[in-house]
Amino acid sequence: MSAQILDGKLLAAQLKTALTQEIKRLRESVQEAPRIFSIVVGNDPASLSYAASQQKTAQGVGIQYELRNFNAESTTQDDVLNLIGELNSYDHVHGIIVNKPLPAQMNFKAIINAITPYKDIEGMNLMNFGRLLMGEEGIFPCTPSAALELLKSSGVPLKGKHAIVIGRSEIVGKPVALLLLREDMTVTVCHSKTIDLPFVVHDADVVIAALGRPGFVKGEWIRQGAIVVDVGINQVEGKLVGDVDFASAVQKASHITPVPGGVGPVTAVMLMNNAVKAFKILNRI
């Protein structure tokens, strides 16, 4: 029996509709809309493509978007930090994004931590991570939030379920584990040093794969009826594939996300959702 597909494109469209309506209400209430300022240093094609995608999504829901593209050769880290300092002080800027990759001479952590926490709409600085860790409200990373939204869209009650997170990165693995704990799930974090990973994974009601290795998680590892959320995005022979061997896993899971078309489309909307959250916090709404 094949799994039910958790369609990220469909969920993203539903979330966009709700977000558009909320932004319209905010505009009518305070005569202002959320504004994002995005920073790119250099001409990396993937970074510029992602920024263009951000702009399209933002404009589609009624968020104002501005991009600053620095020249990588003539720009210093202080130039970026000075701009962030200015943007932090502007009441009309509600969200700041720093796109990766940055030039080798720049420290991403130093730059992201210079953003005022409630303008850090990627949820990447230490203050927001600390709020997530302590169970407080804050602005949390977009990809983990997207994974949770897709998991919830299955309609399966999550409380008390055992979730296995494969991957311990600061970008996905660790924050998604903390988000699942907030849902009263029992969470096990696995990684490259985990002993007998297939055995551990087979105990899970929910599997979140975020390790960056194409097709690594096999269908025979999956418990019959488990939910599988594949966060991986890997290029293999010109095609995008996930960290889960979809063809075998779809025969075991009750619900599964595809790659592409799963977590990715929802992540873009969660970034805009964070911008709205920042706007409400900064306007005390």
URURLIN-V144203 format. One record per residue. N is the residue number from 0. RES is the residue in one small letter. SS is DSSP state (2 for helix, 1 for strand, 0 for the rest). PHI is phi in radians with two decimals (none if undefined). PSI is psi in degrees with one decimal (999 if undefined). Layout:
# URURLIN-V144203
n: {N:N}
res: {RES:RES}
ss: {SS:SS}
phi: {PHI:PHI}
psi: {PSI:PSI}
This chain:
# URURLIN-V144203
n: {0:1:2:3:4:5:6:7:8:9:10:11:12:13:14:15:16:17:18:19:20:21:22:23:24:25:26:27:28:29:30:31:32:33:34:35:36:37:38:39:40:41:42:43:44:45:46:47:48:49:50:51:52:53:54:55:56:57:58:59:60:61:62:63:64:65:66:67:68:69:70:71:72:73:74:75:76:77:78:79:80:81:82:83:84:85:86:87:88:89:90:91:92:93:94:95:96:97:98:99:100:101:102:103:104:105:106:107:108:109:110:111:112:113:114:115:116:117:118:119:120:121:122:123:124:125:126:127:128:129:130:131:132:133:134:135:136:137:138:139:140:141:142:143:144:145:146:147:148:149:150:151:152:153:154:155:156:157:158:159:160:161:162:163:164:165:166:167:168:169:170:171:172:173:174:175:176:177:178:179:180:181:182:183:184:185:186:187:188:189:190:191:192:193:194:195:196:197:198:199:200:201:202:203:204:205:206:207:208:209:210:211:212:213:214:215:216:217:218:219:220:221:222:223:224:225:226:227:228:229:230:231:232:233:234:235:236:237:238:239:240:241:242:243:244:245:246:247:248:249:250:251:252:253:254:255:256:257:258:259:260:261:262:263:264:265:266:267:268:269:270:271:272:273:274:275:276:277:278:279:280:281:282:283:284}
res: {m:s:a:q:i:l:d:g:k:l:l:a:a:q:l:k:t:a:l:t:q:e:i:k:r:l:r:e:s:v:q:e:a:p:r:i:f:s:i:v:v:g:n:d:p:a:s:l:s:y:a:a:s:q:q:k:t:a:q:g:v:g:i:q:y:e:l:r:n:f:n:a:e:s:t:t:q:d:d:v:l:n:l:i:g:e:l:n:s:y:d:h:v:h:g:i:i:v:n:k:p:l:p:a:q:m:n:f:k:a:i:i:n:a:i:t:p:y:k:d:i:e:g:m:n:l:m:n:f:g:r:l:l:m:g:e:e:g:i:f:p:c:t:p:s:a:a:l:e:l:l:k:s:s:g:v:p:l:k:g:k:h:a:i:v:i:g:r:s:e:i:v:g:k:p:v:a:l:l:l:l:r:e:d:m:t:v:t:v:c:h:s:k:t:i:d:l:p:f:v:v:h:d:a:d:v:v:i:a:a:l:g:r:p:g:f:v:k:g:e:w:i:r:q:g:a:i:v:v:d:v:g:i:n:q:v:e:g:k:l:v:g:d:v:d:f:a:s:a:v:q:k:a:s:h:i:t:p:v:p:g:g:v:g:p:v:t:a:v:m:l:m:n:n:a:v:k:a:f:k:i:l:n:r:i}
ss: {0:0:0:1:1:1:0:2:2:2:2:2:2:2:2:2:2:2:2:2:2:2:2:2:2:2:2:2:2:2:0:0:0:0:1:1:1:1:1:1:1:0:0:0:2:2:2:2:2:2:2:2:2:2:2:2:2:2:2:2:2:0:0:1:1:1:1:1:1:1:0:0:0:0:0:0:2:2:2:2:2:2:2:2:2:2:2:2:2:0:0:0:0:0:1:1:1:1:0:0:0:0:0:0:0:0:0:2:2:2:2:2:0:0:0:0:2:2:2:1:0:0:0:0:0:2:2:2:2:2:2:2:2:0:0:0:0:0:0:0:0:2:2:2:2:2:2:2:2:2:2:2:2:0:0:0:0:0:0:0:0:1:1:1:1:1:0:0:0:0:0:0:2:2:2:2:2:2:2:2:2:2:0:0:0:1:1:1:1:1:0:0:0:0:0:0:2:2:2:2:2:0:0:0:0:1:1:1:1:0:0:0:0:0:0:0:1:0:2:2:2:0:0:0:0:0:1:1:1:1:0:0:0:1:1:1:0:0:1:1:1:0:0:1:0:2:2:2:2:0:0:0:0:0:1:1:1:0:0:0:0:0:2:2:2:2:2:2:2:2:2:2:2:2:2:2:2:2:2:2:2:2:0:0:0}
phi: {none:-1.42:-1.29:-1.38:-1.43:-1.52:-1.39:-1.17:-1.14:-1.15:-1.10:-1.05:-1.11:-1.15:-1.17:-1.10:-1.06:-1.13:-1.20:-1.05:-1.15:-1.16:-1.15:-1.08:-1.15:-1.13:-1.08:-1.21:-1.38:-2.06:0.96:-2.69:-2.08:-1.02:-2.26:-1.91:-2.09:-1.95:-2.04:-2.17:-1.99:1.79:-2.17:-1.08:-1.02:-1.16:-1.16:-1.17:-1.13:-1.14:-1.09:-1.11:-1.16:-1.01:-1.09:-1.08:-1.14:-1.05:-1.13:-1.16:-1.86:1.70:-1.70:-1.37:-2.35:-2.29:-2.04:-2.08:-1.86:-1.42:-1.32:-1.13:-1.33:-1.82:-1.80:-1.78:-1.08:-1.09:-1.05:-1.18:-1.11:-1.14:-1.12:-1.07:-1.03:-1.14:-1.12:-1.03:-1.51:-1.51:-1.16:-1.51:-1.87:-1.89:-2.50:-2.16:-2.11:-2.00:-1.44:-1.71:-1.44:-1.77:-0.99:-1.01:-1.38:-1.86:-1.75:-1.05:-1.12:-1.11:-1.25:-1.17:-1.36:-1.41:-1.35:-0.92:-0.85:-1.41:-1.81:-1.43:-1.35:-1.52:1.12:-1.84:-1.49:-1.10:-1.12:-1.20:-1.13:-1.12:-1.12:-1.11:-1.09:-1.53:1.33:-1.65:-1.37:-3.01:-1.89:-1.97:-0.95:-1.26:-1.15:-1.03:-1.11:-1.15:-1.04:-1.17:-1.07:-1.16:-1.07:-1.12:-1.17:-1.16:1.41:-1.46:-1.01:-1.73:-0.97:1.45:-1.22:-1.63:-1.90:-1.86:-1.83:-1.78:2.19:-2.23:-1.22:-1.24:-1.42:-2.23:-0.97:-1.17:-1.13:-1.19:-1.08:-1.19:-1.13:-1.18:-1.07:-1.15:-1.61:1.11:-1.56:-1.61:-2.08:-2.06:-1.78:-1.93:-2.78:-1.13:-1.72:-1.14:-1.41:0.94:-0.98:-0.99:-1.13:-1.14:-1.12:-1.15:-1.52:-1.55:-1.41:-2.36:-2.11:-1.93:-1.76:-2.60:-2.08:1.32:-2.26:-1.04:1.08:-1.20:-1.46:-1.62:-1.04:-1.20:-1.33:-1.44:-1.17:-1.02:1.58:-1.27:-1.73:-2.11:-2.02:-1.75:-1.59:-1.16:-2.33:-2.29:-1.61:-2.28:0.92:1.39:-2.06:-1.48:-2.35:-1.64:-1.49:-1.87:-1.28:-1.03:-1.03:-1.53:-1.21:-1.13:-1.42:-1.90:-1.31:-1.51:-2.48:-2.67:-1.62:-1.51:-2.37:-1.37:1.66:-1.95:-1.17:-0.92:-1.07:-1.29:-1.01:-1.06:-1.27:-1.14:-1.09:-1.22:-1.08:-1.13:-1.11:-1.18:-1.06:-1.10:-1.04:-1.20:-1.14:-1.22:-1.73:0.94:-1.72}
psi: {127.9:151.4:158.4:131.5:127.7:98.2:106.3:-34.4:-42.6:-46.3:-41.6:-41.3:-40.7:-42.5:-37.1:-41.6:-46.2:-39.2:-40.1:-42.4:-39.7:-40.9:-36.8:-41.8:-39.1:-41.9:-40.5:-31.6:-45.7:7.5:36.6:151.9:155.8:145.5:131.0:140.5:121.3:137.6:127.8:133.2:111.4:-171.3:35.6:123.6:-40.8:-39.5:-43.9:-36.5:-41.3:-40.2:-40.4:-38.1:-40.2:-46.8:-43.6:-44.8:-43.2:-50.8:-30.6:-26.0:-0.9:18.4:134.8:139.8:131.8:136.9:135.1:116.5:106.4:149.1:124.4:-33.9:-32.6:0.3:133.7:167.8:-36.9:-34.7:-44.6:-43.2:-37.3:-40.9:-43.9:-39.5:-41.5:-46.3:-35.0:-32.9:-11.1:122.3:-26.3:-1.3:120.1:-18.8:138.8:132.5:134.2:111.7:139.8:154.9:155.2:157.8:153.6:-29.6:-2.3:142.3:108.6:-41.9:-40.7:-38.7:-46.1:-31.8:-8.4:-14.1:135.4:128.8:-41.4:-1.8:-3.4:79.5:-5.0:-8.4:36.2:-12.3:168.6:-34.5:-45.9:-37.4:-38.2:-38.8:-39.5:-44.2:-38.0:2.6:19.7:168.1:144.1:-164.8:119.3:157.8:142.7:-43.3:-46.4:-39.7:-37.1:-41.2:-41.6:-41.0:-41.1:-39.5:-44.9:-32.5:-14.5:-23.2:0.6:128.7:134.4:-24.5:126.0:-11.3:152.9:118.3:134.8:123.6:120.8:106.4:138.1:29.5:156.7:-21.0:-39.6:-58.6:-55.0:-48.9:-35.0:-34.3:-40.9:-37.9:-38.6:-36.9:-35.0:-19.8:12.5:31.4:157.3:122.3:131.3:128.1:122.0:163.1:-169.7:-20.1:1.2:130.9:131.4:57.5:-42.8:-39.9:-42.3:-44.6:-34.5:-12.4:-5.2:141.3:-28.6:133.9:123.0:113.1:118.6:60.9:-9.0:33.1:112.2:129.5:22.5:-42.4:118.4:154.6:-35.5:-14.7:-25.1:132.1:142.2:123.0:3.3:160.0:132.8:122.8:115.0:109.9:-13.0:142.5:108.9:141.9:119.3:112.9:43.7:4.1:149.7:127.8:160.3:-170.5:-8.6:137.7:93.9:-43.1:-37.5:-35.2:-32.4:-21.3:-15.3:-35.8:157.3:-33.6:145.3:146.4:141.3:164.4:118.8:177.9:11.5:-99.2:-36.0:-55.6:-33.2:-33.5:-43.4:-38.2:-35.5:-30.6:-42.8:-35.4:-39.8:-35.5:-40.0:-40.6:-43.7:-42.0:-43.6:-38.7:-46.5:-25.4:6.1:46.4:999}
